[in-house]
Amino acid sequence: MKSRFLALAAAAVALTSLAPAAAWAEGERFVLISHAPDSDSWWNTIKNAINVAGDQMDVEVEYRNPPTGDLADMGRIVQQAAASNPDGIIVTIADYDVLSGPISDAVAKGIPVITINSGTEEQSKQLGAMMHVGQPEYMSGKLAGERAKKESDADSFLCVNHYITNPASVERCQGFADGLGVELGQQMIDSGMDPSEVKSKVMAYLNANPDTGAILTLGPNSAEPTIAALDETGKAGQVYFGTFDLSSGIADAIKAGTINFAIDQQPYLQGYLPVVILTNYARYGVMPGNSINSGPGFITDGNIELVEKYAGQYR
């Protein structure tokens, strides 16, 4: 009887010692691939988020992007990442037509994929991804337009689109037009990302359309040169001005009364949550049942003090 007890005890110890190894092994590797060019500083918040999540989860997270923002180049990066057999891929759907093939191929290889930022929950499902973490872009633009309609008498606007090749950016402008109750028409300009070029294009548009009632910019790359254009033309605070995203320059403009609101899609969550979720999936097989809306939220002069100190790092 004693020998039988000892044998059972030994077996229990053996099973206990094997359990952690069977559950997970530290050091998983994930790859986050964005569409952003090297010049787009907005993505620094997401880079910070994956570093924090990587440290907390004890995993490796690589950040890859096309240096110039070329989407065909991004597609090749997705293919290269999949060929390296990571434990998971986190990727933006900057252009469904360009990226659907490479992303679907990664899914077909059995690599867990979470889409973030650009694209929609529906597109994410069509690609076979496990979930999407981001904000619904059209609805965010529409809510911004409805807010502008409520708080101003604007019946015309300028949408400064610094990344017009990304369909999500056009959705923001279209949503704003619909929320304001006007046609988009020619009220969206392709500004590019060069600050001096953005500024000159905004000034040229406002000179040609002096009755423009509102402005929507789609991030710091277009917002900060637009702030400079309004300052130079003496129109700062006279035109209703909303923007997407946050930066120190945008925060200062909100406090100064130049910008009425900024839409916060919380990019930190777009980087942080997928790493945590994929790690838990790799180790324990658990996964949230639905996609996650990281935004939109509105930052105004009423709450800017709460978030500005984290701009560019956590917000």
C-alpha positions in Angstrom: 0.0 0.0 0.0 2.8 2.3 0.9 4.6 1.6 -2.4 1.4 2.3 -4.3 0.9 5.7 -2.5 4.5 6.7 -3.3 4.0 5.8 -6.9 0.9 7.9 -7.1 2.6 10.8 -5.4 5.5 10.6 -7.8 3.2 10.6 -10.8 1.4 13.6 -9.4 4.7 15.5 -9.0 5.7 14.5 -12.5 2.4 15.8 -13.9 2.6 19.0 -11.9 6.1 19.7 -13.2 5.0 19.2 -16.8 1.9 21.4 -16.5 3.6 24.8 -16.9 5.6 23.7 -19.9 2.5 22.3 -21.6 0.6 25.5 -21.0 3.0 28.0 -22.5 6.6 28.9 -23.1 8.0 32.4 -22.7 9.5 34.3 -25.5 6.8 34.3 -28.2 7.5 36.5 -31.2 5.0 38.8 -32.8 5.3 41.2 -35.7 3.3 44.5 -36.0 3.2 45.9 -39.6 1.9 49.4 -40.2 1.4 51.4 -43.4 3.0 54.5 -42.0 6.1 56.0 -43.5 9.1 56.7 -41.3 8.2 60.4 -41.2 4.9 59.8 -39.5 5.6 60.5 -35.8 2.0 59.6 -34.8 3.0 56.0 -34.7 5.5 56.6 -31.9 2.6 56.0 -29.4 2.0 52.5 -30.9 5.7 51.8 -30.9 5.8 52.7 -27.2 2.7 50.5 -26.6 4.2 47.4 -28.1 7.4 47.9 -26.1 5.5 48.2 -22.9 3.3 45.1 -23.7 6.4 43.2 -24.8 8.1 43.8 -21.5 5.1 43.0 -19.5 4.3 39.8 -21.4 8.0 38.8 -21.8 7.6 38.5 -25.6 9.4 39.9 -28.6 7.5 42.4 -30.7 9.0 43.6 -34.0 7.7 46.8 -35.7 7.9 46.9 -39.5 6.7 49.4 -42.0 7.3 50.6 -45.6 9.8 53.5 -45.2 8.0 55.7 -47.8 4.5 54.5 -47.0 4.3 52.5 -50.3 1.5 49.9 -49.8 2.9 47.4 -52.3 6.0 47.4 -50.2 3.8 46.9 -47.2 2.3 43.8 -48.8 5.8 42.4 -49.3 6.6 43.0 -45.7 3.5 41.1 -44.6 4.6 38.2 -46.8 8.1 38.3 -45.3 6.8 38.4 -41.8 4.5 35.4 -42.5 7.5 33.5 -44.0 9.4 33.9 -40.7 6.6 32.0 -38.9 5.9 34.3 -35.9 3.5 33.5 -33.2 1.2 36.2 -34.4 0.9 39.2 -36.8 -0.7 42.5 -36.0 -1.4 44.5 -39.2 -3.3 47.5 -40.5 -5.7 47.2 -43.5 -4.5 50.4 -45.1 -5.9 49.3 -48.5 -8.0 46.1 -48.6 -7.4 45.5 -52.3 -3.6 45.7 -52.0 -3.3 43.8 -48.7 -6.0 41.2 -48.7 -3.9 38.7 -50.5 -0.8 38.8 -48.2 -2.9 38.9 -45.0 -5.2 36.1 -46.1 -2.1 34.0 -47.0 -0.8 34.6 -43.5 -4.1 33.4 -42.0 -4.0 30.3 -44.3 -0.6 29.4 -42.9 -2.2 29.2 -39.5 -0.7 32.4 -38.1 -3.0 34.2 -35.7 -3.7 37.7 -37.1 -5.2 40.7 -35.4 -5.9 43.8 -37.6 -5.6 47.3 -36.1 -6.1 51.0 -36.9 -7.1 51.1 -40.6 -9.8 49.0 -42.2 -13.1 47.8 -40.7 -14.3 45.0 -38.5 -16.1 43.6 -41.6 -12.9 43.6 -43.7 -11.0 42.0 -40.8 -13.5 39.1 -40.7 -13.4 38.7 -44.5 -9.6 38.3 -44.2 -10.0 35.6 -41.5 -8.4 37.7 -38.8 -9.2 36.9 -35.2 -10.4 40.4 -34.4 -10.0 44.2 -35.1 -8.8 46.8 -32.7 -9.5 50.4 -33.9 -12.1 53.0 -34.4 -14.9 53.0 -37.0 -13.6 55.7 -39.3 -16.7 56.7 -41.2 -18.7 56.9 -38.0 -16.0 58.9 -36.2 -16.0 61.4 -39.0 -19.8 61.6 -38.9 -19.9 62.2 -35.2 -17.3 65.0 -35.7 -19.6 66.5 -38.4 -22.6 66.3 -36.2 -20.7 68.0 -33.4 -19.6 70.8 -35.8 -23.1 71.3 -37.0 -24.4 71.6 -33.4 -21.7 74.0 -32.3 -21.3 76.2 -35.3 -23.3 77.5 -38.3 -20.9 76.0 -40.8 -22.4 74.8 -44.1 -19.1 74.4 -45.9 -15.7 72.9 -44.8 -12.2 71.9 -45.8 -11.0 68.4 -45.1 -7.2 68.3 -45.2 -6.3 64.8 -46.2 -2.6 64.1 -45.7 -2.8 60.4 -46.6 -5.4 60.2 -49.4 -4.2 56.8 -50.6 -5.6 55.3 -47.4 -9.4 54.7 -47.9 -10.0 55.2 -44.2 -8.9 58.8 -44.5 -11.5 59.4 -47.2 -14.1 57.7 -45.0 -13.3 60.3 -42.3 -13.9 63.2 -44.7 -17.1 61.7 -46.1 -18.4 61.0 -42.6 -17.8 64.6 -41.7 -19.6 65.9 -44.7 -22.6 63.6 -44.0 -22.6 64.7 -40.3 -22.6 68.3 -41.4 -25.3 67.6 -43.9 -23.4 68.8 -47.0 -21.8 67.2 -50.1 -18.2 66.3 -49.8 -17.6 67.4 -53.4 -14.3 69.3 -53.8 -14.0 70.1 -50.1 -11.3 67.5 -49.6 -7.8 68.3 -50.7 -4.8 66.0 -51.1 -2.3 67.9 -48.9 0.6 65.5 -48.8 2.7 65.2 -45.7 5.4 67.9 -46.3 4.6 70.6 -43.6 5.3 73.5 -45.9 3.2 72.0 -48.7 0.3 71.3 -46.4 0.4 74.9 -45.1 0.5 76.4 -48.6 -2.3 74.3 -49.9 -4.5 75.1 -46.9 -3.8 78.9 -47.3 -4.5 78.6 -51.1 -7.9 76.9 -50.4 -8.9 79.4 -47.8 -8.0 82.3 -50.0 -10.1 80.8 -52.8 -12.9 79.9 -50.5 -13.0 82.7 -47.8 -16.4 81.6 -46.5 -15.2 78.2 -45.4 -17.0 77.5 -42.2 -15.1 74.5 -40.8 -11.9 72.6 -41.1 -11.2 68.9 -40.4 -7.7 67.6 -40.4 -6.9 63.9 -40.1 -3.9 63.9 -37.7 -0.8 65.9 -36.6 0.7 65.8 -40.1 -2.1 67.9 -41.4 -3.2 69.6 -38.2 0.0 71.4 -37.2 0.6 73.0 -40.6 -3.0 74.0 -40.8 -2.6 75.7 -37.4 0.3 77.6 -38.8 -1.8 78.6 -41.9 -4.6 80.0 -39.7 -2.1 81.9 -37.5 -0.5 83.4 -40.6 -3.8 84.4 -42.2 -5.3 85.8 -38.9 -8.1 83.2 -39.0 -7.1 81.3 -35.9 -10.2 80.9 -33.7 -12.5 82.2 -36.4 -13.0 79.0 -38.3 -14.5 75.9 -36.5 -11.6 73.4 -36.4 -11.7 69.8 -35.6 -9.0 67.2 -36.0 -8.2 63.5 -35.5 -5.5 62.4 -33.1 -3.4 64.3 -30.6 0.1 65.9 -30.4 1.6 68.6 -28.2 0.9 71.1 -31.0 -2.7 70.1 -31.2 -3.0 70.2 -27.4 -1.6 73.8 -27.4 -4.1 74.8 -30.1 -7.0 73.4 -28.1 -6.0 75.4 -25.1 -5.6 78.5 -27.3 -9.0 78.1 -28.8 -7.8 77.5 -32.4 -8.9 73.8 -32.4 -12.4 73.0 -31.0 -11.9 69.3 -30.6 -9.5 66.4 -31.3 -10.8 62.8 -31.9 -8.8 60.4 -29.8 -8.7 56.8 -31.2 -6.4 55.8 -28.4 -3.5 54.4 -30.5 -1.8 53.1 -27.4 -4.6 50.5 -27.1 -4.2 49.6 -30.7 -0.6 48.6 -30.0 -0.9 47.3 -26.5 -4.1 45.2 -26.6 -3.2 42.9 -29.6 0.2 41.9 -28.0 -1.5 41.0 -24.7 -4.4 39.2 -26.5 -2.1 37.2 -28.8 0.2 36.3 -25.9 -2.8 34.9 -24.0 -4.0 33.1 -27.1 -0.6 31.5 -27.7 -0.3 30.4 -24.0 -3.8 29.5 -23.0 -6.0 29.5 -26.1 -8.2 32.3 -24.9 -9.5 35.1 -27.2 -12.1 37.9 -26.8 -15.3 37.1 -28.6 -15.6 40.5 -30.4 -13.5 43.2 -32.0 -12.6 46.2 -29.8 -13.4 49.9 -30.6 -10.5 51.9 -29.3 -12.3 55.1 -30.2 -13.6 57.7 -30.9 -13.4 60.0 -27.9 -13.5 63.8 -28.0 -10.8 65.9 -26.4 -11.7 69.5 -25.8 -10.6 72.4 -23.7 -12.7 70.8 -20.9 -10.5 67.7 -20.6 -7.3 68.5 -22.4 -5.4 68.9 -19.1 -6.1 65.3 -18.3 -4.5 63.9 -21.4 -1.9 66.4 -22.8 1.0 65.2 -20.6 0.7 61.8 -22.3 0.5 63.0 -25.9 2.9 61.2 -28.2 3.6 58.5 -25.6 0.3 57.0 -24.3 -2.3 59.2 -26.0 
